[in-house]
Amino acid sequence: MLGNATSQFVMVGAIPLLTRLYDAADFGASAVFTALMGVLAVVATGRYEFAVILPEQREEAKSVALVGIAIAAGMSLLLALLCALAIVLLPFWLADLGLLPSIMLLPLSVFFAAVFAVVQVWNNRLSAYRDMARNQVLQALLVVTFSLLCGLLEISDGLIIGISLGWALAAGWAVYAAQRSSGLFGRPQRAHFKAMARRYRTHATSIAPSQLLGVIAVQLPVLLLSSAYSASLAGYYSVAYRVANLPTVLMANALGEVYRQRISEGWYQEGAFSRLFLRLLLFFSLFGVPVFVGLYWISPWLFPLVLGPEWIDAVPIAKVLLLGAYSNFVFTPLDKGAMVVGATRYMVCWQLLRFVIFVMICVWAWLGAPSFMYLLWSLVASGIALNLISGFYEYRLSLGRPGQTVPLQPSGTGQ
């Protein structure tokens, strides 16, 4: 948790420097590149990394990790071919997105991000939390360092190059450290490799597709704004989104992990956690008001002062996004109940609903050509509505089920 918060702080803290080296179009191109990375990373490993913690035998867990990396290698080779075809067949479209010729860095970036994810789960299996935190912070520092260096040297596509180099070196270090400390990588037994691939194939056939819907929905706004409007607008949006959601990144997410632990205990001991849910709902609702109202009123001075005078055009976008960011701040920490109680059907339905809504907005944008601000309001209003639905259902889950029996605590708890 500390590593994630520190890495986010590093990334956000570098924005005032990066905005003086790159323009909005550069940020728009890097936002599209990062969005594509996020979508492809979900399917790159077939989500086999989630299965690394499941086998009892360590050698079997190693085989699962190697299965995930092998799938990522194959997916990256296929992606490289598709990117090469896109350069030949769609050069003008890629140029409008700011991804020509940097799109060829996408397969390598996806592969290294996938390897990094596998190693992080391996460290989690071994309770090597210090290594996990160190890897996260190092990855953020490397991305920021290379992005700043490319900007100072005025290298074209510097932000994208910085992202790619940062992920590559971070993954390389993570692999080296894991091999040195726990011998993760070695020649697996062929029987083990095939057996683990078969045993956990549902991760590729069920978990990966369901999570893919959620990730696509999250990344759709950036992809939509860049393709339907311009890379510059996508850049203004991406930076304004980071600033607007900074309180959620630095505070609410961390408290959300504490909340997850607390409601797990409450669900296990009492079969309900409604009092804690309502208490935190009230806290985040009241605490967020002065924070986001303050950001709303100071944004006309904050953006040109901190980011540079040319970023004044991002202020109207930030003001709209702050409304949605407030709802994220309130409800994001409280959305852990469904996972704790095992309400998987609800989680899939909610992700599907979000996906359908955002796809409908995208179709409207491409066919109806609304103004940018109308589209932005639609995205924010949809996000707020989805958060309210999530909050309502999470509260119902926190009440427990009528007549529910509290599960017996097994012996040896706490060992």
N, C-alpha and C positions, 0 to 999 in steps of 0.2 A: 504494500500500500504506500509506504514511504517512497519507494523507488518510482512508482507511477506518478505520485504527486510532484516529486522533484523533477522528473523528466518533462512533465507538462509545464512546470514553472520555467524550465530552461527554454522550451520551445516558445512559450508566450513572451518571456523576457527578451528574446532575440528579435521580436517583431519590430520594435522601434528602430533597430539597426538595419534590418532587412528592407524595411519600407523606404529607406533612404538610398538603397542600392538597386532596388528593383521597382518597376512600375506596376500598375494594377493588372495589366495584361500578363505580366510575368507571374504574378500571384494566381491569376485565373488559370493559366496553363498548368502550374504546379498543383493547383487544387483539383483539376481534372485528372492529372496524372495520379495523384494520391487517391482520388475516388476510385479510379480504375484498379489501383493496387488493392484497395480495401475490398472491392467486390471479388476480384480474382483470388485473393488470399484465402477466402472462405472455402473455395473449391480446390485450391492448389494441393492441399494435403489430403483431400477427401475427409477432412476432420479426424484423421487417425491420431492426431496429436492429443485429442481429448481422451483417447483410449490408453495412453501411455501409463496413466496412474492406475489402471484397472487390474492387470495381471498380478498374481501373487509372486510369481518367479521373476527375478530381475532380468534374466536372460530373455524371457518372453517380452518384457517391457522394452528391452533394447530392440528386439525384432520389430515391435509395433512402431517404434520411433523411426527405424530405417524404412519401414513400409511407407510411412508418411513422406519421408524425404525422397524416396524413389518415385512416388506419385508426383511430387512437386517437380522433380527433374523432368519427367515425361510431359507434364502439363506445360512447363516452361518452354520446352522444345516446340511443342505444338503452338504455343502462343507466339514464339519467335517467327514461325512460318506465317501465322495470321497477320502479324504486324508488318512483315515484309510485303505481303499481298496488299495490305491496306495502303502502304506507301506507293505502290504501283497503281492501284485502282482508285484510291481516294485521296490523292495528294492535296487537293484544294481544301477539302473538309478538314484534314489534319492540320493544314496551315492555318485555317481559321481558328482551330482550337489551340494553336500554339504548340503542337506536338510533332512538328516535322523539323528534323528527323529524330527527335528525342524519344519518339514512341518505341524505338528499338531498345531503349534501356528498360522498358517495362518488363519483359520476360525475366531479365536478371534480377530486377528489384523484387518481383513477386517470388522468385525462387529463394533469394536470401531472406526475405521476410518470413517465408514458410519455414526455412531451416531455423531461424531465430525463434519462431513460435514453438517448434518441436523441442528445442533445447530448453526453453523456459519451462515447459510442462515437465520435462525430465528433472529439472532442478526442483520443481515443486514436489515431485514424487519423493525426492530425497530430502525434502524440507530444507533445501539450500536457499533460503530466502535472501540471504546476503548476496549470493551470486545473482539471483534474479533482479534484485534492486540495482546492483552494479551494472548489469547488462542493459537494463532499461535506461539508466542515466547516461551510460556511455553511448548508446544509440542516439539519444537526443543531442548530446554534445557533438558527436561526429557529424550529424546532419547539419546542425547549426554552423559548425566550424567550416565545413566544406562549402556550404551555401554562402557564408560571408566571404570566404577566400575567392570563390568564383565571381562574386559580385565586385570585389575590389579589383580583380583582374579583368573585369568587364567581359567575362566569358558568356557567350550566348547560351541560353537555357540553364543558367547557373543554378537556379533553385532545384530544377529536376536532377541535374548532375549531382548536386549536394545530397539530395534524397537518396539517389542510387548508391553513391559512394559510402554514405553513412550506414545504410542498411548492409552493404557488402562487408565493410570492415567490422561492424558490430556482430554480424553473424559469424564471421571468421574468428573473432575473439571468443564468442560464446562457445563455438565448437572446440576451439583449442582448450579453453578452461574446463569444459565438461569432459573432454578426453583425458586431460591431465589429472583431474580430481576423481573421476568415477569410471573412466574407460567406457564412455558411451559408444564410441564407434569402433567396431571391429568386424571381422568377417562373420556374418550370422550363419547359423545352420540353415540349409535350404529348407528343411522340413519345418523348422520354427517359423521362418519367413512366410511360407505359404499358409501355414496353419493360422498365424496371427492375422494375415490378410483376410482369410475366410471368416475367422471368428468375429471380427469387428467390422465386417463389411457394411453393417447397418449405419455406421457413422457416415459412410460415403453415400448410401442410398436414401437415408432418412434425415439424419441430423444436418448434413451439409446443405441439402436443398431447402429445408425449412429456415435455416439461418441465412441462406443466400437472399431470401425474400426480404428479411429485415435489413440486411446490409445494403441491398439495392435501394430500398426505400430511403435509407439515410443519405445515400450518396446521390440520389436522383436530382435534388435541387441544383447542385453544382454542375452536373452534366447537362441539365436542362438549360440553365442560364447561359452556359458557354456556347451551346449549340444553337439555341433559339434566339439569343441576343448577341452577346459578345464576350470575349475573354476578359475584357476590362471590367464589365459588370460582374462577372463571376469572381474576379479578383477582389472587387470592393465587397461583394457578399461574403467571401471566405474570410477576409480579415475582420469585417464587422461581426460575423458570426463568432469568431474566436473571442473577440473582446466582449461581446454581449454575454457569452456563456462562461466567461472566466470565473465568476463566483461558483458556478456549478462544478467546474473542473477542479478548483482549488479547495473547495469546502464540502459541497453537497455530496460528491462522489465518495470522499473519504468517510463521511458520516454514514453514508449508505452502507458501506461495508460493516461498520459497527452495528448498524441497525440489523443487517442480515444475521449477524452472530446472535444478537439479543433475541430476535424473533424466533430463531431456530431453537433457542433454549425455551422460550415461552411456548412454542408449539409443542415441543417435546414434553414439557412438564405439565402444561395446563390445557393444551389443545386449542389455544386462542392467544391473540396478542393485540386485541383491539385498543386497549388503553394506551399501549406504547405507540400504536399507529396514530391515534388521534392527538396524542401529546406532541409527537414530532411533526404532524401535519400543521398544528397550530404554531409550533416554533418556526418552521420554515416559512409559513405564510406571513407571519409577522416580521421576522428578521429580514425577509427578502424585500419588503416594501421600501424601507429607507435605502437599501443598497441599490435597487434597480431604479427607483425614482431619482436617486442621486446621479447614477450613470446617465439617465435620460437627460437630465438638465445640464450636466457638464459636458456632454458629448460634443456640442459645437466648439468648445474650446479644447477638449481632450484630444480629439483626432488630429487637428493640425499641429497642436503643440507636441504631442508624443510621437505621432507617425510621420508628420511632415505636412506642409501646407496643401500639397496636391491631394491629400486624402480627405479634404473637406467634403468631397462628393460622396463619401461613404457614410456621412452623418445621417441623412434621411433613411438609409437602409438600416443603420444600427438602431435608430429609434423604433422602427417597426419590429426588428428582431428582438429588442429588449422585452417586448410584451411576451413573446414566445419563450424567451430565456427565463423569465420569471416563473412561468408554469413548469419549465424544465427543472428549475431550482427547487420548486416545491415538491414535484411528484417523482423526479428521477430517484432520489434516495429511498422512496417508499415503494418502488416497484419490485422489491425482492421477495415479496410474500408468495407470489405464484410459484417461484422456483422452490421455495422452502416447503410448501405444502404439496408440491408435485402436480400443479394444475397445468399440465402440458397442453391439453386441448385448448385452454384459454390462451396460452402464450402463442400457439400456432395461429389461432383465429385472429388475435390482435395484430400479429405481424402481417397476416394476409390482408386484413382490413387496411392497415397503413399502406401496404404495397398497392392495393387497388386504388385507394384515394389518390396517392401521389402519381400513379400512372394516369389516372383520369385528368389530373391537373396538367400533366405533361402533354397529353393529347390535346387538351384545350389550348395550351400555349402554342403548340405547333400548328394547329388548324385554325384557331380563332385569333391568334396574334394579339392578345391583350397587351396593355401597357405593362411595363416592368413592375411598377408599384402595385397594380391590381394583382399580378401574379404573386408578388411577395406577400401581400395581405392574405391571399388564398392559402399559401403555404403555411403562414403563421397561424391563421385561424384553424386550419386542419390539424396542425400540431397541438394547439391548445385543446381542441375537442378530443383528440386521441388521449391526451394526458388526463382529461377529466374522466373519460371512460375507464382508463387504467386505474385512476385513483378510486373511483366508485367500486370497481370490482375487487381491487386490493383490500378495500375496507370490508367488503362482504367476506372475503377469505379470512380476514383477521378475526372475524366473529366466531370462526369454527363452524362445525356442522351440528345441528340439533341432535342431541343424544350421542354425540361423539364420545368415544372412550379414549382417555388419555393412554398412549402406548406405554407399556411397561418398560422401565429403564433396564437395559441389560447389565449384567454383572461386569465389573471391570471398567466402568465408566471413568474416564479421566486418565486412563493409562496411556 
